[in-house]
Amino acid sequence: MKPLLTLVFLSILPGALLAQTADDTTAPMVEEVILGDGVENLNEFVWVKRPIIVFADSPADPRYIQQMEFLNAQIDELAERDVVVLTDTDPSAKSALRDKLHPRGFMMVLIGKDGTIYLRKPLPWDVREISRTIDKMPMRKQEIRDRRGDS
């Protein structure tokens, strides 16, 4: 009986894994949008993604926690706007991002696809507010026109 159950289980498992993989490809994955720390050079995102960098002096900072909750709650809105989220919660590491952007405590920075800094905020921002800012950017307006088929 055990070999029969094992055989049935093993025959069902690959189908379940394939179904899960198919579902995963249709929805944006958090890992694709939120990269965390370790990125030192923003040049890899120029003309490809809109980086949002979230700085804090500690991962326990309540503003950092709230900002990450805001971003995670509407991750699909960020993915639609080609956003990538980078975090830096270790000021002692003296990262290249900290050297370039000079945060003091908590800071959220939005950078456009062209590499221009569009927004610096000392308090957490809701994805709705961030999306409005992105949607006003000239390149985003062009992306929307291109998607609709306007010239």
N, C-alpha and C positions, 0 to 999 in steps of 0.2 A: 504494500500500500504506500509506503514512504517513497519508493522510487517513482511510482505513478504520480504522486503529489509533486515531487520535485520536477518531474518532466512537464507537468501542467504549468507549474509556476515559471519554469524557464522558458516555456513557449509563449507565455503572456508577457513576461518582462520586456523583451525587445520592442513589442508593439507599444507598450506604455511609455517606454523611453523615447521612442520616435514621436509619439503624440505630444509628449512634453516638449521635445525639441521644436516641433512645428509651431506650437503655441508660443514658445519663447522668441521666435524670429519675427512674429507679427507685432509684438509690443516692444517699445524701447526699453532697454535694460538699464538699470541704475548704474551698472559698472561702465556703461558706455558714456554716460553723462557725468557722473561724479567720479573723478579720477583720484581725489585725495592729494596727498603730498608726494613729493619726489620729482615733480616737473620743475626743471630749472630754467628752461628756455621757452619763452612765449612765442618765439619765431615759428615754431612748428605748427601753430594754430593760425597764423596770418593767412587770410583769404579762405580759410577752411572752417573755423569755429569761432564762436564768441566766448572767450573765457570769462568766468566769474571767479574771482579769487576771494576766499573768505579767510581773513586773518584773525587770530586770537592769541592771547598769551598762554592759553591752556584749553584743552578740549572740554574742560569742565565749566568754562565761561558760559553763563546763562544766555548771553547774546549769541554766542556761537551755536549753542544747542538749538535755540529758537530759529536762527537762520537756516540751519541744516534741516530742521523740521519743515519749515516753509518750502525749501527747495525740494525735499523728498515728497512732499504732499502733492506737488503738481509737476512731477518729473517729465510727463509727456508734453507739457507746454514748453518746457525748456528744450527738449529734444526736437520739437517742431521748429524751434528758432535756432538750431545749430549751436546750442550752448554746451560748454564743457565747464564743470565746476572743479576748481582746484582749492585745496585747503592747506593752511600752514598754521599750526598751533604750537610751534616750538621756536620761540624767539632766540634761544641760545644756539640754534643750528646756523643762524645767520645765512639763510638761503638767498639765492640770487633774486628771487621774487621780493623778499623783504628789502634787499639792498636797492632794488629798482623803485619800489612803490612806497617805501618808508611808512609802514603802518605804525600807529600808536595804540596798543591794546587791540580791541575789536575794530575791524574795518572790512567792508565788502566793496569790491572793485569790479566794475563791468567794463570790459574792453571789447571794442568792435572788431569785426573781421579784418579791418584795415590796420589794426594795432593801436588805434586811438583810444585813450581812456575817456569813456563817456560818463562814468559815474563813480563817485567815492562816497560811501555812506558810513557814518560811525555807529549806526543802529541797524538792526535787522530790517530787511525789506521783504514784503510779500511778493510772490511770483507774479501776481497781477500787476503790481507797480513796475516790476522789472520788465515784464512783457510789454507794457505800454511804452517804456523807454526804448526798448529794442525796436518795437514797431514804428517808432518815429525816425529811426536811422535810415539814411538814404539807401543803403544797400538792402536793408530789409524790405523797404517799399518796392524796390526793384524786384526782389525775390517774389513778393506777392503778385506784382504785375505779371511777371514771367509765368507764374503758376496758373494765373487766370487766362493767360494767352494774350494779354494786352501788349501793345508795343510801346 
